[in-house]
């Protein structure tokens, strides 16, 4: 009700040119404010996740795992699953324990945006090794 009274004077049958201009200005100002708020909200970059050292080690482990299994090699037709000894040695190289690995996996399952950040880190690791 109050919003209508801003644009349309109550109880008057005739609207003068000055009142019409005032109503149009108010309407344009209101629309500009709403548009500016929408644009500002949409253009605000989302803060990237700060990866911890454990997250970075996990990403490095995952990149190595992908290289060993052949997932990162586009020329291969099949994927080999590394054995437990290979996985254990990869965990040792990246100073991860199975407990840390499982905790990280659960955290990433619960936080998809963090998992996306990890996958971007893995992608960067794989790209850096190709160069």
SULCOR-V890096 format. One record per residue. N is the residue number from 0. PHI is phi in whole degrees, -180 to 180 (999 if undefined). PSI is psi in whole degrees, 0 to 359 (* if undefined). OMEGA is omega in radians with two decimals (* if undefined). Layout:
n=<N & N>
phi=<PHI & PHI>
psi=<PSI & PSI>
omega=<OMEGA & OMEGA>
This chain:
n=<0 & 1 & 2 & 3 & 4 & 5 & 6 & 7 & 8 & 9 & 10 & 11 & 12 & 13 & 14 & 15 & 16 & 17 & 18 & 19 & 20 & 21 & 22 & 23 & 24 & 25 & 26 & 27 & 28 & 29 & 30 & 31 & 32 & 33 & 34 & 35 & 36 & 37 & 38 & 39 & 40 & 41 & 42 & 43 & 44 & 45 & 46 & 47 & 48 & 49 & 50 & 51 & 52 & 53 & 54 & 55 & 56 & 57 & 58 & 59 & 60 & 61 & 62 & 63 & 64 & 65 & 66 & 67 & 68 & 69 & 70 & 71 & 72 & 73 & 74 & 75 & 76 & 77 & 78 & 79 & 80 & 81 & 82 & 83 & 84 & 85 & 86 & 87 & 88 & 89 & 90 & 91 & 92 & 93 & 94 & 95 & 96 & 97 & 98 & 99 & 100 & 101 & 102 & 103 & 104 & 105 & 106 & 107 & 108 & 109 & 110 & 111 & 112 & 113 & 114 & 115 & 116 & 117 & 118 & 119 & 120 & 121 & 122 & 123 & 124 & 125 & 126 & 127 & 128 & 129 & 130>
phi=<999 & -64 & -63 & -66 & -69 & -68 & -98 & -122 & -65 & -81 & 77 & -114 & -86 & -112 & -117 & -80 & -60 & -63 & -65 & -63 & -63 & -63 & -64 & -66 & -60 & -64 & -65 & -64 & -63 & -65 & -65 & -65 & -65 & -63 & -62 & -62 & -64 & -65 & -64 & -62 & -67 & -76 & -92 & -72 & -68 & -75 & -66 & -70 & -70 & -85 & -82 & -76 & -62 & -65 & -62 & -67 & -65 & -62 & -64 & -66 & -60 & -65 & -64 & -63 & -61 & -65 & -65 & -66 & -81 & 91 & -65 & -78 & -92 & -73 & -80 & -83 & -92 & -127 & -117 & -100 & -90 & -62 & -75 & -63 & -62 & -65 & -64 & -62 & -68 & -64 & -61 & -65 & -61 & -97 & 47 & -114 & -98 & -62 & -63 & -61 & -59 & -65 & -63 & -63 & -60 & -67 & -62 & -67 & -66 & -82 & -124 & -60 & -69 & -68 & -62 & -62 & -63 & -64 & -64 & -66 & -65 & -62 & -59 & -64 & -61 & -67 & -65 & -63 & -75 & -73 & -81>
psi=<315 & 322 & 321 & 322 & 339 & 323 & 327 & 118 & 134 & 142 & 9 & 134 & 328 & 142 & 128 & 167 & 318 & 316 & 321 & 316 & 319 & 318 & 319 & 317 & 316 & 319 & 315 & 318 & 319 & 315 & 321 & 320 & 315 & 315 & 316 & 320 & 317 & 314 & 316 & 318 & 321 & 334 & 354 & 119 & 142 & 134 & 125 & 154 & 137 & 115 & 133 & 172 & 323 & 319 & 318 & 321 & 320 & 317 & 320 & 318 & 313 & 322 & 315 & 319 & 317 & 321 & 316 & 324 & 346 & 4 & 324 & 346 & 110 & 343 & 343 & 143 & 338 & 163 & 131 & 134 & 116 & 148 & 172 & 324 & 319 & 317 & 317 & 318 & 325 & 318 & 319 & 318 & 322 & 13 & 49 & 141 & 164 & 324 & 312 & 318 & 311 & 320 & 316 & 316 & 319 & 319 & 316 & 327 & 323 & 338 & 87 & 328 & 324 & 321 & 321 & 318 & 321 & 315 & 325 & 322 & 319 & 315 & 316 & 320 & 316 & 320 & 318 & 327 & 333 & 334 & *>
omega=<-3.12 & -3.14 & 3.12 & -3.12 & 3.07 & -3.04 & -3.08 & 3.14 & -3.09 & 3.02 & 3.14 & -3.13 & -3.11 & 3.11 & -3.14 & 3.12 & -3.14 & 3.11 & 3.13 & 3.11 & 3.12 & 3.12 & -3.14 & 3.11 & 3.13 & 3.13 & 3.13 & 3.13 & 3.12 & 3.13 & 3.12 & 3.12 & 3.13 & 3.13 & 3.12 & 3.12 & 3.14 & -3.14 & -3.14 & -3.12 & -3.11 & -3.09 & 3.13 & -3.12 & 3.11 & -3.12 & 3.13 & 3.11 & 2.99 & -3.11 & 3.08 & 3.10 & 3.11 & 3.09 & -3.14 & 3.08 & 3.09 & 3.13 & 3.10 & 3.08 & -3.09 & 3.09 & 3.10 & 3.11 & 3.13 & 3.10 & -3.14 & -3.09 & 3.12 & 3.13 & -3.09 & -3.12 & -3.06 & -3.12 & -3.11 & 3.11 & -3.09 & -3.13 & 3.09 & 3.10 & 3.13 & 3.12 & -3.10 & 3.12 & 3.13 & 3.13 & 3.11 & 3.13 & 3.06 & 3.09 & 3.12 & -3.13 & -3.10 & 3.13 & 3.04 & 3.01 & 3.09 & 3.13 & 3.11 & 3.13 & -3.13 & 3.10 & 3.13 & -3.13 & 3.11 & 3.11 & -3.13 & 3.11 & -3.11 & -3.11 & -3.09 & 3.13 & 3.07 & 3.10 & 3.09 & 3.11 & 3.09 & -3.14 & 3.06 & 3.07 & 3.09 & 3.12 & 3.11 & 3.11 & -3.14 & 3.12 & 3.14 & -3.14 & 3.11 & -3.08 & *>
